[in-house]
Each structure stands twice: as C-alpha cells, then as structure tokens.
Amino acid sequence: MIIGASHAGSQLAVNLRKQGWTGEIILLGAEAQLPYHRPPLSKTVMAGSKTLDNILLRPEAMYANNEIALRLATDVASIVPDQKHVVLANGETLNYDKLALCTGARPIKLPLGDGLAGVCYLRSYADVEVIRKQLQGKQRAVVIGAGYIGLEAAAVMAQLGLKVTVLERAERVLQRVTGEQVSTYFTDLHRSHGVDIVCNAEVIGINGQDVVDSVNCADGANYPADIVIVGIGVIPETTLAQEAGLRIENGVYVDEYCRTSDSHIFAAGDCASYPDARYQRRVRLESVQNANDQARIAAINICGGADRYQVTPWFWSDQFDIKLQSVGLSDGHDEAVLEGSLDPADAQGFVIQYLREGKLIAADCVRRPKDFMALKAAI
C-alpha cells in the first residue's frame, strides 16, 4: 500500500512491478487528479500553455495494465502499525503487508489574509486553477517569498503583463538554496523584466475588504495588490507518520534503505529525511530527482533487496527564458569559482563550482547544459 499519489508514489508503484512484486498494489491519493508533474505548475500550467492532460506522469491505462489499484480523492485518517492496516477518512480499513509513505509536503501558511479573495498558495493543480482564474483582469501582483516557486510565479505573471513585486524576508533571493552570485544574477534578471525585488521585507499585513488590495511590511512600506501569491516554503507532511509513532526528524526518518523506524513501512520523496554519506548529515530534498530515485530504491528493498540510497541530488528552475541547473548541495562551501558572466544579457551564461576544502561539492549552471552534465558526473 502506498499513501500519496505523488511523483514518488507513482514511481514506487510502477517500480514494485518491475522488481517482481506479485501481490496487490494500492495507491491512495488525496487529490482527485491522476498523478502529475508538479514543476510545470508554477511555469507552463500557470501561464496557460499546458493543461492537466499535458503534465500527467502516466496515462490511466498504465496503472490498470500493471494491476495498480489507483484510489483518488481518498484521505487516510490513520495508520495502525501494530495491526498493519490503515483507516480511511470514510471509516474503511485496509490491510497491508508493506506500506510506503509518499505524502510529500504542504505549503507553510501565513497567519495573514485569511478569507480574502486573491490570496493564493501554489502547490497543487487545484491551486493553480484558482490562481489562473484570479489572474484574469488583474494588474498588480505581490509575491511573498523569493524561493524557486515565488520567482517562477513572478516570472510568469510579469510575462502575462502584470506589475509584479517580490517581497523576501531574507537578505537575498534563493538564499536557502544557492550562493550569493546566483542570487545576484536572478535579482538582476527579474529587474530587467520589470519585476521589483525587495529583500529584508517583513510582511506584517495582507489587507482588503473581501478582496485583497495591499500588502504592508514592518518598515512601513505598502504595496498595492490585486493578487497575492504566498511562496514561503513547505513543510514535510508527517502527520500520519507522527500519529502512528514513527520516528520524525525533519520529515519521516528513514535509513539508507528508505525504511522508517518500522521495518514494514518505507518512505520516499519530499516527506522523507535520509542519511547522506557525501554530505555527512541527514538530508531532506524537495525535488523530482529525489522522489523518483528514492522510490526506485524503496521498491527494490520492499521486494527483498538491500540497495542503499546514494544518489547525487540535482535540481532545475525555469524563469523567463533562463534555465538554472544545479547539482549537489552548496551549503557549507568555502570557495565559489565562477566561469562566464553574471550579466543576464550574456547569452553564454555561466558556471559556478562550489568547493569545500578544495573538493567539488556542488555547481550551478545557466545556459550551460553540457557543463552541467559533466559536473554532475564529476560530483
């Protein structure tokens, strides 16, 4: 049984069959849609150039052909590990031999703007459908949070003709995920497209009567807004695991085999934290690569294997006509080596290699796909 019809959940179900699992496979999904790619939501789907049909991970027939029982719009109320069953929100009880948690993550909510039309979060396809309807006829947008999701949404809205302001509490954009040079590059890129980037901005109010009309910050600044998108990060969805008594440590705790503290329960994707031998610490990644690769390892081990999860993490982000490709984790680097230009107008792009004690640990590449592949292999 797999809880979460996500990237990880869908991949795990398919890989179980590839690894020889002959028993029943049940894939439980809270959303009504077939499992779909999430990265396009803040890009092409929000822009209107792709629909749900264009971003499905697999056609519905594939699940049937592999005898995967796909149960959508199904909420799980609890897991009872001692009795090896789960209880659904409708009271139904389902037994399992092995269970996999692929519950992903949920957006961090601001305690502001509750009930105001035009205040949006971006995580699911349903969220993007709401945003697209809200965007119609709008002129001014405020994005709270300058991580990948916030900047991608800002780029789409700027291209749709809105006047966009991005408010970031940290000192620079993308501060949590990359180095200062890349932050500078994307700040300049957005400003060159008319996006107003404001850092060190502490949002204290989202205002309006029924419909949002402005956002104000602790320094007294007020920003008019017809729509507000909040993208201040996510937290791993661990409620079921925690209530079931599983070990939690920045997500569902798993070992190098993707097993939780219960040997019959595995976890993969955004919800799981694992021991990373390269970086010598526990890591929880929010990426498609991690979801797919962890799901593959979990499937092997559910079927009796003993493969360790030892994969180099990589990520990407599309903003305007720029693709950022990143490999490895750059936090903790003591040297950053730049090759190329940080000028967004330079078509040659750049590569930044991050070193720690002389050892390559990560790299960021813009307009350098061949360099990215070579550095990925090197790391």
Beta strands, then each sheet from edge to edge (+ up, - down):
strand 1: 2-3
strand 2: 25-28
strand 3: 68-71
strand 4: 76-80
strand 5: 85-88
strand 6: 93-95
strand 7: 99-101
strand 8: 105-107
strand 9: 119-121
strand 10: 140-144
strand 11: 163-167
strand 12: 196-198
strand 13: 203-208
strand 14: 212-217
strand 15: 222-224
strand 16: 227-230
strand 17: 234-236
strand 18: 252-253
strand 19: 265-267
strand 20: 272-276
strand 21: 281-283
strand 22: 314-319
strand 23: 322-328
strand 24: 335-340
strand 25: 350-356
strand 26: 359-366
sheet 1: 3+ 2+ 1+ 7+ 19+
sheet 2: 4+ 5- 6+
sheet 3: 8+ 17-
sheet 4: 9+ 16+ 10+ 11+ 12+
sheet 5: 13+ 14- 15+
sheet 6: 18+ 20+ 21-
sheet 7: 22+ 23- 26+ 25- 24+
end
